[in-house]
Amino acid sequence: MDMRPEESQQTYLELLQKRLDVQAVLMLPNFPLRDGTFYLIVASQPESDNSIRRIYFQDQWIVEQWISVWQLEKSAAYGLDEKLAYTVAKAEILVDKDGYMRQMRQRLLRLTDSLQKKLICKEYSRLVYFFHEAKEWLQQGSTLDAYHAFVQALHAWARLTVYEMGEYPQPALWSQVKQLDSSVYKLYEELSMNAETLEKRIELLVLAIEFAVTSRMKESVRFLIELMETKEGPWRLQELMNHPAVQAADIEIPSLIEKMVQRSFLQEVVCPGQDEGALEACFILLG
């Protein structure tokens, strides 16, 4: 006789609960899996990170995604990706040893001021990077490559908008942005679906992105400015790129530094290089 789904789930959860390495189990309702269920399993072992299994257990299909406590702690410090943020927000907690996951969910979904500054700086730097790349493709006459870079730039702008509003981006990013800032959504819509030629659509987009990059710079680079204020004197480019806080935040430093010099937030100066007799470009804060 086939086991009822609720009985199968209870047996499955009991088996997981007995495992010493399992800290919590979450279930995502309405997961698009035919005749099955999606579980996010939080484990104490880092080797569990991002492993996914699809198993058949007592007449029921199950998808397991494993994530470690270490990875959740890292996400609380440096931000969640869109899919994990959605899962953590929507999932039902079924197993929660010592109340760990309920406390962690509150931490994960709270966008602190310091974390918000990191994420805004990251997406702004990606906006600058892809915009610069798009313009280079245009100069070379590679319209389709420029189009792809503009799409990437708009996605960065969309995520930047969401972080500015104090939220995490959702998997349905453009539906979310449409509610938060319809002007950014309309630019994406115009680029994707307008009846104009591709060249004309791109031409209209250049001015809009240029204005966004210029007008948003002061607030968007606060994280990097505050980091550079922790040290007196100039910074080498490689020194900034190798800084643990910058690497963890995944910021596109070269493109961002170039734009900050152009906008007089930084001044480029000459410093002694690593090799004897060599000189190297360095950067100091202005104002």
Residue pairs with C-beta under 8 A, 6 or more apart in sequence:
2 59
3 11
3 58
3 59
3 60
5 60
7 58
8 57
8 58
8 59
8 60
9 37
9 60
11 58
12 57
12 58
12 60
12 62
13 25
13 94
13 95
16 22
16 25
16 41
16 95
17 25
17 95
17 97
20 44
21 43
21 44
21 45
21 48
22 41
22 42
22 43
22 44
22 95
22 97
23 42
23 43
23 44
23 69
23 97
23 100
23 101
24 41
24 42
24 93
24 95
24 96
24 97
24 100
24 101
25 39
25 40
25 41
25 42
25 93
25 94
25 95
26 39
26 40
26 41
26 42
26 87
26 88
26 91
26 92
26 93
26 94
26 101
27 37
27 38
27 39
27 40
27 91
27 92
27 94
28 38
28 39
28 40
28 87
28 90
28 91
28 92
29 90
29 91
29 92
31 37
31 38
31 63
33 61
33 63
34 61
35 60
35 61
36 60
36 61
36 62
36 63
37 60
37 61
37 62
37 63
38 62
38 63
38 65
39 62
39 63
39 64
39 65
39 94
40 65
40 67
40 87
40 88
40 91
41 48
41 64
41 65
41 66
41 67
42 67
42 68
42 69
42 72
42 100
42 101
43 66
43 67
43 68
43 69
44 68
44 69
45 68
46 68
46 70
46 71
47 68
48 66
48 67
48 68
49 66
49 67
49 68
49 70
49 71
50 65
50 66
50 67
50 71
51 65
51 66
52 63
52 64
52 65
52 66
53 63
53 64
54 61
54 62
54 63
54 64
55 61
55 62
55 64
56 62
65 87
67 84
69 100
72 104
72 108
75 84
75 108
76 104
76 107
76 108
77 115
77 248
78 115
78 118
78 248
78 249
79 115
79 118
79 119
79 168
80 88
80 108
80 168
82 168
82 169
82 170
82 171
82 173
83 171
85 108
85 109
85 168
85 169
85 170
86 170
86 171
88 105
88 108
88 109
89 105
89 109
89 168
93 101
93 102
93 105
96 102
109 168
111 119
111 163
111 166
111 167
111 168
116 163
116 166
117 222
117 223
117 226
118 223
118 245
118 249
119 159
119 163
119 249
120 160
120 163
120 164
120 219
120 220
120 222
120 223
121 220
121 221
121 222
121 223
121 224
121 249
121 251
121 256
122 249
122 250
122 251
123 156
123 157
123 159
123 160
123 163
124 156
124 160
124 216
124 217
124 220
124 221
124 256
125 251
125 252
125 253
125 255
125 256
126 152
126 153
126 156
126 252
127 153
127 156
127 157
127 160
127 209
127 212
127 213
128 213
128 252
128 255
128 256
128 259
129 252
129 255
129 256
130 149
130 150
130 152
130 153
130 156
131 149
131 150
131 153
131 209
131 210
131 213
132 255
132 258
133 149
133 152
134 146
134 149
134 150
134 153
134 202
135 146
135 206
137 143
137 145
137 146
137 149
138 146
138 202
143 198
143 199
143 202
144 198
146 202
147 191
147 198
147 202
150 191
150 202
150 205
150 209
151 191
151 192
153 209
154 184
154 187
154 188
154 191
154 205
154 209
155 173
157 184
157 187
157 209
157 212
158 169
158 173
158 174
158 177
158 184
158 185
158 188
159 169
159 173
160 216
160 220
161 177
161 180
161 181
161 184
162 168
162 169
162 173
162 176
162 177
162 180
163 169
165 180
167 176
167 180
169 176
170 176
174 185
174 188
177 184
177 185
177 188
178 185
187 205
187 208
190 201
190 204
190 205
191 201
191 202
191 205
194 201
196 204
213 259
214 263
217 259
217 260
217 263
217 265
218 265
221 256
221 260
221 265
223 249
223 251
224 240
224 246
224 251
224 256
224 260
225 265
225 285
227 240
227 243
227 245
227 246
228 235
228 240
228 283
228 285
229 285
233 284
234 269
234 271
234 282
234 283
234 284
235 282
235 283
235 284
236 271
236 280
236 281
236 282
237 253
237 254
237 257
237 281
237 282
237 283
240 246
240 253
240 257
240 283
241 247
241 253
241 254
246 253
257 266
257 283
260 266
260 283
261 267
261 268
261 283
264 286
264 287
265 285
265 286
265 287
266 283
266 284
266 285
266 286
267 283
267 284
267 286
268 281
268 282
268 283
269 281
269 282
269 283
269 284
270 279
270 280
270 281
270 282
271 279
271 280
271 281
271 282
272 278
272 279
272 280
273 279
273 280
274 280
